[in-house]
C-alpha cells in the first residue's frame, strides 16, 4: 500500500450516479439519482428533472431558500432517511469566498453533494531531531466513523463562526488545549478531495493547521467525541497512514500534507508529484 | 492586484493553438500548429497530421528516439528557430516517475510542450518573530527573463542527476552556499502550472525547498547568472509578489507557497481556497 492509495480512496466517486444540484442559477452540489426521486415530493423546495435538481422558482432570498429546504429536510429526517441531525447550519454557495445562497443542516450536506469546509490540526511535539504526532481515537459512540483514528483536533465549519475562532473552540472542546496555546496554531494550507459515500458526495475542503505543543502537554477531551489520545513517533504515524485504513479517510490527507511540508515525504518517493498534486483537487 | 493574478498569469494558455505530441503511443506534450508545420520537414523523426505530431514509426528505443529528434532539432537551431541551445538534456516521458522515452535538448522543450521539472529554493532568515527572504536578481545577460527577480536558488532538472544533488550544485554555483549548509534544505512540496510562451507551452513542475540561513550568511554568485542578492523583510516580498510582475513568473508561485506554509497568507484572505488549489495544477 502507499500514500497514493489513501489519496485515491478519498477521491473515489462516480459522477454518473449523480445529477447537478442548482441554486440561484449556479451549480452548488450533486444529488444521487435515487435521492433526487425523493426530493420530487417537495415541489415548494425543489424542481426535479432527469438532468438536475433545481431550487424552486420564487425562492429569491437567503431566508426563503433556507426555510423551504429546511422544511423538506425535516420531513426527510422524520421519515428516517436523513439521520444524525445536528442543528448545525452549513453554508451553501458557489465558493467559500462568496456569500452563501442558503444554509443547510450539516447532516443533509453530503446528500446534496454540497462542498463542506472544516478545520483540521496536526498537533506535534519536537523530540530532538524527530517529531511525535498526537493522534486521536474517535469515540465508539460517534455517528460517523466510530473508533477510527483522527487528527488531534478537527471540526466542521458551520455558518456564523470564523475559521480561527472555530479552531480555538474545537481545540478546547476536543483536546483541552487552552485558547492561548491554540492561538499559536499556524495555518499551513488546505487539502481538498471528492469522496462518494452511501448518502452522496463530499467534495470538501479542510483548512489545515500545525500546532507545536510543549512536550509535557497532555490533551483531555471534554465533549465525549474522542475516546483516547496517543503521542506517536512520526514513523509510526507514517506506517499507519501508508499501510492501513485505520485513520478516518480525510485525516490521512491532512497527515500526508504535514509529512510533505516537513520533508518527511520527499521527492525521492516515486509517487511524489502525484501525492503533492493529489492533495488538492478542484471540485467536480 | 492580488496573489491570484500571479497564479492566473502562470496558467494563461489556450490549448486550441496546440496539437498533441505523442511518443511511444502516449501524449508527452503539445506543439503549436505553426511549429508542427515546420516539423513536417523531418519525416525521419516526426509524422505530422492535422490532429497530432507523432514520433516516426520504428523509433523503438530511447537511443533511436533521442538521436532522430536531436538531428531535427539541431537543424532547426542552425536555421535560427530554436535559440539558446544549452547542451542540457531533459527527460521526455509520460510522468516524472516513469523512465523517460527519450531525452531532448532543454532549449527545445517548451517548443514541444513537454513537462519540465526544476528545483526552486526559498532561502530565509529568522529575525525575531519576523522572516527575511533572500531575493535574487537575474543577470541582464541571461537569455531568458533577464533582470527579473528570482528565488535565491533555482535550476532546471536535466537527465542524469538527482534532485537533491542538483539543488546542492545550484546552491553552490548560484549563491555560494556550501554543500554542508545546502544539505539542510528541506523539501516542502512542489508547484505546478501551465504557461504559454511565444515558443510553446510550459506545463511544468518545480520542486520546492526551504533553507533557513544563518543571519550572517552572504550569498555570492559564481556562475554569472545572478546580478545581485537582496535580503528583504517578508512584507516587502509579499507586496512585490502581490502588486507587481517583477519576479519571473513561476518564482511568484514558489514564494506564494512559502507564504501559505508559513501562515503569512492565511484563510482570512478571501482568495485562500483558490490560491492554495491554484498552486498545484494537473497537466493539461
Boltz contact constraints between the chains, C-beta under 6 A:
constraints:
  - contact:
      token1: [A, 96]
      token2: [B, 273]
      max_distance: 6.0
  - contact:
      token1: [A, 97]
      token2: [B, 270]
      max_distance: 6.0
  - contact:
      token1: [A, 163]
      token2: [B, 267]
      max_distance: 6.0
  - contact:
      token1: [A, 186]
      token2: [B, 263]
      max_distance: 6.0
  - contact:
      token1: [A, 187]
      token2: [B, 263]
      max_distance: 6.0
  - contact:
      token1: [A, 187]
      token2: [B, 266]
      max_distance: 6.0
  - contact:
      token1: [A, 187]
      token2: [B, 267]
      max_distance: 6.0
  - contact:
      token1: [A, 188]
      token2: [B, 261]
      max_distance: 6.0
  - contact:
      token1: [A, 189]
      token2: [B, 260]
      max_distance: 6.0
  - contact:
      token1: [A, 189]
      token2: [B, 276]
      max_distance: 6.0
  - contact:
      token1: [A, 190]
      token2: [B, 276]
      max_distance: 6.0
  - contact:
      token1: [A, 205]
      token2: [B, 273]
      max_distance: 6.0
  - contact:
      token1: [A, 207]
      token2: [B, 267]
      max_distance: 6.0
  - contact:
      token1: [A, 260]
      token2: [B, 189]
      max_distance: 6.0
  - contact:
      token1: [A, 261]
      token2: [B, 188]
      max_distance: 6.0
  - contact:
      token1: [A, 261]
      token2: [B, 261]
      max_distance: 6.0
  - contact:
      token1: [A, 263]
      token2: [B, 186]
      max_distance: 6.0
  - contact:
      token1: [A, 263]
      token2: [B, 187]
      max_distance: 6.0
  - contact:
      token1: [A, 266]
      token2: [B, 187]
      max_distance: 6.0
  - contact:
      token1: [A, 267]
      token2: [B, 163]
      max_distance: 6.0
  - contact:
      token1: [A, 267]
      token2: [B, 187]
      max_distance: 6.0
  - contact:
      token1: [A, 267]
      token2: [B, 207]
      max_distance: 6.0
  - contact:
      token1: [A, 270]
      token2: [B, 97]
      max_distance: 6.0
  - contact:
      token1: [A, 273]
      token2: [B, 96]
      max_distance: 6.0
  - contact:
      token1: [A, 273]
      token2: [B, 205]
      max_distance: 6.0
  - contact:
      token1: [A, 276]
      token2: [B, 189]
      max_distance: 6.0
  - contact:
      token1: [A, 276]
      token2: [B, 190]
      max_distance: 6.0
  - contact:
      token1: [A, 277]
      token2: [B, 280]
      max_distance: 6.0
  - contact:
      token1: [A, 277]
      token2: [B, 282]
      max_distance: 6.0
  - contact:
      token1: [A, 280]
      token2: [B, 277]
      max_distance: 6.0
  - contact:
      token1: [A, 280]
      token2: [B, 280]
      max_distance: 6.0
  - contact:
      token1: [A, 282]
      token2: [B, 277]
      max_distance: 6.0
